[in-house]
Amino acid sequence: MCGPVCAALVHYQHCITQGLNQTAVKRVHHHQRQYRRTNALGTHHKSVVKEMLDRLDGLMALQQSRGKAKEAARADGQKTWAFTTGKIHSYKSRQTYQEHALTFVDWARDTYGLKQLAQIDERAGELTAEFLQARVDEGKSAYTLQVIRAALRMVFSDRMLMSEVPLPRRTRSTITRSRGPKAHDKHFNPDNWPQLVRFLQATGLRRDELKLLHA
């Protein structure tokens, strides 16, 4: 039977194979060492991070199409603005949600000494609101705040969480992601592709969207 240390190793490898960023992987690695210390003391309770990882695993629905679910909801007359199935349908979304979920449970443990996910569940409303408000006060971008809220609403299965926390509006002037010169574009000289540049300026297509176009 796989014990706590074994479970931590499995999740650590799981993170790597899913392409999670180094911060998320290091966080899991840190808790792997905690598992060893806990096991040495003869205690077999799951850490709050392991519990959150298990919950995220249970939300994965890679074989289910979010698009088809949205079409079905629209056909039933449901509103599909901000539509969600309550599941995670891609590894990229898993990476993003996992990073914010683990940061949150680390904060709850360090701030309030909550070492079990059930304890956090009981206070999810107040804790998530306090956590998000702190990120607002830190000056996080509107986009980042919306992602944090979406991630926590997902893992606690409550779309009304943090409704009382006002978020700054996301305006064109405050969007800095994917703006300005990037290292991966240094080989591209826009002067050599004036028609392409005008087309992209007119349509607003992103790099990945442009790749999908066919003549």
PALUM-133622 format. One record per residue (C-alpha): residue number from 0; residue in three letters; x, z, y. Coordinates in Angstrom, 3 decimals, always signed. Example, Ala and Ser with C-alpha at 12.3 -4.5 7.8 and 13.67 -1.06 7.14 Angstrom:
<lumvexs>
+-----+---------+----------+----------+----------+
: num : residuo :       px :       pz :       py :
+-----+---------+----------+----------+----------+
:   0 :     ALA :  +12.300 :   +7.800 :   -4.500 :
:   1 :     SER :  +13.670 :   +7.140 :   -1.060 :
+-----+---------+----------+----------+----------+
</lumvexs>
This chain:
<lumvexs>
+-----+---------+----------+----------+----------+
: num : residuo :       px :       pz :       py :
+-----+---------+----------+----------+----------+
:   0 :     MET :   +0.000 :   +0.000 :   +0.000 :
:   1 :     CYS :   +1.333 :   -0.956 :   +3.435 :
:   2 :     GLY :   +2.124 :   +2.134 :   +5.495 :
:   3 :     PRO :   +2.350 :   +2.531 :   +9.277 :
:   4 :     VAL :   +5.875 :   +1.150 :   +9.551 :
:   5 :     CYS :   +4.999 :   -1.809 :   +7.387 :
:   6 :     ALA :   +1.904 :   -2.449 :   +9.477 :
:   7 :     ALA :   +3.932 :   -2.406 :  +12.664 :
:   8 :     LEU :   +6.391 :   -4.903 :  +11.224 :
:   9 :     VAL :   +3.573 :   -7.195 :  +10.177 :
:  10 :     HIS :   +2.081 :   -7.129 :  +13.678 :
:  11 :     TYR :   +5.503 :   -7.656 :  +15.247 :
:  12 :     GLN :   +6.024 :  -10.790 :  +13.140 :
:  13 :     HIS :   +2.420 :  -11.791 :  +13.882 :
:  14 :     CYS :   +3.144 :  -11.701 :  +17.606 :
:  15 :     ILE :   +6.233 :  -13.873 :  +17.216 :
:  16 :     THR :   +4.476 :  -16.495 :  +15.106 :
:  17 :     GLN :   +1.648 :  -16.685 :  +17.649 :
:  18 :     GLY :   +4.130 :  -17.328 :  +20.428 :
:  19 :     LEU :   +3.372 :  -14.211 :  +22.450 :
:  20 :     ASN :   +5.596 :  -13.576 :  +25.445 :
:  21 :     GLN :   +8.619 :  -11.314 :  +25.204 :
:  22 :     THR :   +6.959 :   -8.458 :  +27.093 :
:  23 :     ALA :   +4.140 :   -8.241 :  +24.552 :
:  24 :     VAL :   +6.568 :   -8.484 :  +21.639 :
:  25 :     LYS :   +8.821 :   -5.777 :  +23.067 :
:  26 :     ARG :   +5.807 :   -3.510 :  +23.498 :
:  27 :     VAL :   +4.895 :   -3.878 :  +19.838 :
:  28 :     HIS :   +8.538 :   -3.365 :  +18.878 :
:  29 :     HIS :   +8.578 :   -0.141 :  +20.892 :
:  30 :     HIS :   +5.593 :   +1.178 :  +18.982 :
:  31 :     GLN :   +7.192 :   +0.182 :  +15.702 :
:  32 :     ARG :   +9.849 :   +2.820 :  +16.445 :
:  33 :     GLN :   +7.095 :   +5.312 :  +17.246 :
:  34 :     TYR :   +5.552 :   +4.619 :  +13.836 :
:  35 :     ARG :   +8.844 :   +5.594 :  +12.192 :
:  36 :     ARG :   +8.984 :   +8.879 :  +14.074 :
:  37 :     THR :   +5.336 :   +9.622 :  +13.322 :
:  38 :     ASN :   +5.766 :   +8.803 :   +9.661 :
:  39 :     ALA :   +8.771 :  +11.086 :   +9.446 :
:  40 :     LEU :   +6.539 :  +13.943 :  +10.620 :
:  41 :     GLY :   +4.038 :  +13.215 :   +7.878 :
:  42 :     THR :   +1.269 :  +12.039 :  +10.232 :
:  43 :     HIS :   -0.554 :   +8.846 :   +9.317 :
:  44 :     HIS :   -2.874 :   +8.283 :  +12.273 :
:  45 :     LYS :   -2.787 :   +4.804 :  +13.758 :
:  46 :     SER :   -1.353 :   +4.573 :  +17.252 :
:  47 :     VAL :   -3.687 :   +3.415 :  +19.986 :
:  48 :     VAL :   -1.678 :   +0.191 :  +20.279 :
:  49 :     LYS :   -2.068 :   -0.533 :  +16.558 :
:  50 :     GLU :   -5.798 :   +0.127 :  +16.885 :
:  51 :     MET :   -6.041 :   -2.296 :  +19.790 :
:  52 :     LEU :   -4.090 :   -4.943 :  +17.873 :
:  53 :     ASP :   -6.500 :   -4.531 :  +14.956 :
:  54 :     ARG :   -9.444 :   -4.918 :  +17.328 :
:  55 :     LEU :   -7.961 :   -8.098 :  +18.774 :
:  56 :     ASP :   -7.458 :   -9.434 :  +15.251 :
:  57 :     GLY :  -11.157 :   -8.841 :  +14.612 :
:  58 :     LEU :  -12.083 :  -10.855 :  +17.702 :
:  59 :     MET :  -10.176 :  -13.958 :  +16.609 :
:  60 :     ALA :  -12.378 :  -16.962 :  +15.823 :
:  61 :     LEU :   -9.987 :  -19.902 :  +15.654 :
:  62 :     GLN :  -12.218 :  -21.921 :  +13.340 :
:  63 :     GLN :  -15.240 :  -21.613 :  +15.623 :
:  64 :     SER :  -15.739 :  -23.991 :  +18.522 :
:  65 :     ARG :  -16.532 :  -22.330 :  +21.844 :
:  66 :     GLY :  -17.591 :  -25.719 :  +23.199 :
:  67 :     LYS :  -20.172 :  -26.247 :  +20.455 :
:  68 :     ALA :  -21.485 :  -22.727 :  +20.918 :
:  69 :     LYS :  -21.864 :  -23.405 :  +24.636 :
:  70 :     GLU :  -23.714 :  -26.666 :  +23.955 :
:  71 :     ALA :  -26.071 :  -24.852 :  +21.596 :
:  72 :     ALA :  -26.742 :  -22.170 :  +24.200 :
:  73 :     ARG :  -27.451 :  -24.829 :  +26.825 :
:  74 :     ALA :  -29.830 :  -26.578 :  +24.419 :
:  75 :     ASP :  -31.692 :  -23.267 :  +24.006 :
:  76 :     GLY :  -32.131 :  -23.058 :  +27.749 :
:  77 :     GLN :  -29.574 :  -20.306 :  +28.254 :
:  78 :     LYS :  -27.439 :  -20.124 :  +31.374 :
:  79 :     THR :  -23.881 :  -21.140 :  +30.498 :
:  80 :     TRP :  -22.080 :  -20.241 :  +33.704 :
:  81 :     ALA :  -19.320 :  -17.787 :  +32.692 :
:  82 :     PHE :  -20.390 :  -18.373 :  +29.083 :
:  83 :     THR :  -18.698 :  -16.349 :  +26.357 :
:  84 :     THR :  -19.144 :  -16.006 :  +22.624 :
:  85 :     GLY :  -17.544 :  -12.567 :  +22.602 :
:  86 :     LYS :  -14.723 :  -14.003 :  +20.496 :
:  87 :     ILE :  -11.207 :  -15.328 :  +21.101 :
:  88 :     HIS :  -10.880 :  -18.993 :  +20.181 :
:  89 :     SER :   -7.217 :  -19.783 :  +20.869 :
:  90 :     TYR :   -3.781 :  -18.229 :  +20.523 :
:  91 :     LYS :   -3.184 :  -18.752 :  +24.236 :
:  92 :     SER :   -6.219 :  -16.632 :  +25.096 :
:  93 :     ARG :   -5.087 :  -14.064 :  +22.521 :
:  94 :     GLN :   -1.682 :  -13.875 :  +24.191 :
:  95 :     THR :   -3.202 :  -13.323 :  +27.623 :
:  96 :     TYR :   -5.834 :  -10.804 :  +26.528 :
:  97 :     GLN :   -3.371 :   -8.905 :  +24.333 :
:  98 :     GLU :   -0.895 :   -8.472 :  +27.174 :
:  99 :     HIS :   -3.511 :   -6.923 :  +29.474 :
: 100 :     ALA :   -5.218 :   -4.897 :  +26.733 :
: 101 :     LEU :   -1.945 :   -3.300 :  +25.631 :
: 102 :     THR :   -0.955 :   -2.571 :  +29.221 :
: 103 :     PHE :   -4.300 :   -0.834 :  +29.682 :
: 104 :     VAL :   -4.112 :   +1.364 :  +26.574 :
: 105 :     ASP :   -0.501 :   +2.271 :  +27.428 :
: 106 :     TRP :   -1.740 :   +3.335 :  +30.865 :
: 107 :     ALA :   -4.645 :   +5.351 :  +29.396 :
: 108 :     ARG :   -2.302 :   +7.120 :  +27.003 :
: 109 :     ASP :   +0.366 :   +7.860 :  +29.611 :
: 110 :     THR :   -2.103 :   +8.868 :  +32.347 :
: 111 :     TYR :   -4.696 :  +10.820 :  +30.362 :
: 112 :     GLY :   -3.009 :  +11.513 :  +27.034 :
: 113 :     LEU :   -5.564 :   +9.425 :  +25.110 :
: 114 :     LYS :   -3.901 :   +8.514 :  +21.835 :
: 115 :     GLN :   -6.877 :   +7.119 :  +19.918 :
: 116 :     LEU :   -8.955 :   +4.088 :  +20.786 :
: 117 :     ALA :  -12.177 :   +6.009 :  +20.097 :
: 118 :     GLN :  -11.266 :   +8.392 :  +22.933 :
: 119 :     ILE :  -10.803 :   +5.443 :  +25.291 :
: 120 :     ASP :  -14.037 :   +3.824 :  +24.074 :
: 121 :     GLU :  -15.967 :   +6.940 :  +25.119 :
: 122 :     ARG :  -14.636 :   +6.639 :  +28.666 :
: 123 :     ALA :  -14.262 :   +2.863 :  +28.870 :
: 124 :     GLY :  -16.448 :   +2.549 :  +31.954 :
: 125 :     GLU :  -14.563 :   +4.959 :  +34.181 :
: 126 :     LEU :  -11.105 :   +4.152 :  +32.807 :
: 127 :     THR :  -11.323 :   +0.376 :  +33.108 :
: 128 :     ALA :  -12.717 :   +0.686 :  +36.631 :
: 129 :     GLU :   -9.887 :   +2.998 :  +37.679 :
: 130 :     PHE :   -7.288 :   +0.755 :  +36.055 :
: 131 :     LEU :   -8.624 :   -2.402 :  +37.708 :
: 132 :     GLN :   -8.939 :   -0.713 :  +41.104 :
: 133 :     ALA :   -5.293 :   +0.333 :  +40.855 :
: 134 :     ARG :   -4.326 :   -3.299 :  +40.237 :
: 135 :     VAL :   -6.400 :   -4.329 :  +43.283 :
: 136 :     ASP :   -4.575 :   -1.716 :  +45.370 :
: 137 :     GLU :   -1.260 :   -3.103 :  +44.119 :
: 138 :     GLY :   -2.186 :   -6.452 :  +45.636 :
: 139 :     LYS :   -2.544 :   -8.448 :  +42.424 :
: 140 :     SER :   -3.866 :  -11.961 :  +42.913 :
: 141 :     ALA :   -7.573 :  -12.714 :  +42.539 :
: 142 :     TYR :   -6.793 :  -14.827 :  +39.476 :
: 143 :     THR :   -4.824 :  -12.039 :  +37.752 :
: 144 :     LEU :   -7.554 :   -9.498 :  +38.500 :
: 145 :     GLN :  -10.220 :  -11.769 :  +37.029 :
: 146 :     VAL :   -8.159 :  -12.241 :  +33.866 :
: 147 :     ILE :   -7.613 :   -8.480 :  +33.503 :
: 148 :     ARG :  -11.353 :   -7.890 :  +33.892 :
: 149 :     ALA :  -12.199 :  -10.606 :  +31.367 :
: 150 :     ALA :   -9.694 :   -9.221 :  +28.852 :
: 151 :     LEU :  -11.010 :   -5.656 :  +29.065 :
: 152 :     ARG :  -14.623 :   -6.775 :  +28.926 :
: 153 :     MET :  -13.763 :   -8.725 :  +25.802 :
: 154 :     VAL :  -12.016 :   -5.924 :  +23.910 :
: 155 :     PHE :  -14.695 :   -3.361 :  +24.834 :
: 156 :     SER :  -17.589 :   -5.810 :  +24.233 :
: 157 :     ASP :  -19.229 :   -5.049 :  +27.571 :
: 158 :     ARG :  -19.642 :   -7.775 :  +30.180 :
: 159 :     MET :  -20.750 :   -5.271 :  +32.817 :
: 160 :     LEU :  -17.553 :   -3.209 :  +32.805 :
: 161 :     MET :  -15.877 :   -2.873 :  +36.208 :
: 162 :     SER :  -18.829 :   -4.481 :  +38.015 :
: 163 :     GLU :  -18.482 :   -1.786 :  +40.678 :
: 164 :     VAL :  -14.918 :   -2.879 :  +41.511 :
: 165 :     PRO :  -14.973 :   -5.589 :  +44.219 :
: 166 :     LEU :  -12.410 :   -8.313 :  +43.644 :
: 167 :     PRO :  -10.908 :  -10.462 :  +46.387 :
: 168 :     ARG :  -12.184 :  -14.003 :  +46.491 :
: 169 :     ARG :   -9.945 :  -16.651 :  +45.030 :
: 170 :     THR :   -9.266 :  -19.175 :  +47.774 :
: 171 :     ARG :   -7.186 :  -22.312 :  +47.831 :
: 172 :     SER :   -4.685 :  -20.768 :  +50.227 :
: 173 :     THR :   -4.001 :  -17.828 :  +47.893 :
: 174 :     ILE :   -3.438 :  -19.902 :  +44.756 :
: 175 :     THR :   +0.318 :  -20.070 :  +44.203 :
: 176 :     ARG :   +0.448 :  -20.815 :  +40.470 :
: 177 :     SER :   +1.733 :  -24.331 :  +39.673 :
: 178 :     ARG :   +2.540 :  -24.934 :  +43.328 :
: 179 :     GLY :   +5.846 :  -26.033 :  +44.762 :
: 180 :     PRO :   +8.837 :  -27.569 :  +42.956 :
: 181 :     LYS :   +9.393 :  -26.495 :  +39.340 :
: 182 :     ALA :  +12.464 :  -26.770 :  +37.120 :
: 183 :     HIS :  +10.653 :  -28.981 :  +34.607 :
: 184 :     ASP :   +9.879 :  -31.496 :  +37.389 :
: 185 :     LYS :  +13.437 :  -31.985 :  +38.625 :
: 186 :     HIS :  +13.747 :  -35.278 :  +36.740 :
: 187 :     PHE :  +10.631 :  -36.644 :  +38.468 :
: 188 :     ASN :  +11.045 :  -38.458 :  +41.778 :
: 189 :     PRO :   +7.621 :  -38.956 :  +43.431 :
: 190 :     ASP :   +9.024 :  -41.749 :  +45.610 :
: 191 :     ASN :   +9.308 :  -43.880 :  +42.465 :
: 192 :     TRP :   +5.636 :  -43.361 :  +41.527 :
: 193 :     PRO :   +3.553 :  -43.676 :  +44.711 :
: 194 :     GLN :   +0.426 :  -44.969 :  +42.958 :
: 195 :     LEU :   +0.492 :  -42.163 :  +40.396 :
: 196 :     VAL :   +0.983 :  -39.560 :  +43.117 :
: 197 :     ARG :   -1.962 :  -40.899 :  +45.129 :
: 198 :     PHE :   -4.117 :  -40.935 :  +41.984 :
: 199 :     LEU :   -3.296 :  -37.302 :  +41.193 :
: 200 :     GLN :   -3.874 :  -36.218 :  +44.779 :
: 201 :     ALA :   -7.283 :  -37.901 :  +44.731 :
: 202 :     THR :   -8.415 :  -36.551 :  +41.361 :
: 203 :     GLY :   -6.698 :  -33.167 :  +41.233 :
: 204 :     LEU :   -5.784 :  -33.645 :  +37.575 :
: 205 :     ARG :   -3.293 :  -31.262 :  +35.988 :
: 206 :     ARG :   -0.362 :  -32.243 :  +33.791 :
: 207 :     ASP :   -2.176 :  -31.512 :  +30.503 :
: 208 :     GLU :   -5.276 :  -33.363 :  +31.677 :
: 209 :     LEU :   -3.185 :  -36.365 :  +32.698 :
: 210 :     LYS :   -1.707 :  -36.551 :  +29.207 :
: 211 :     LEU :   -5.184 :  -37.049 :  +27.743 :
: 212 :     LEU :   -5.877 :  -40.187 :  +29.760 :
: 213 :     HIS :   -5.680 :  -43.573 :  +28.026 :
: 214 :     ALA :   -5.537 :  -47.029 :  +29.546 :
+-----+---------+----------+----------+----------+
</lumvexs>
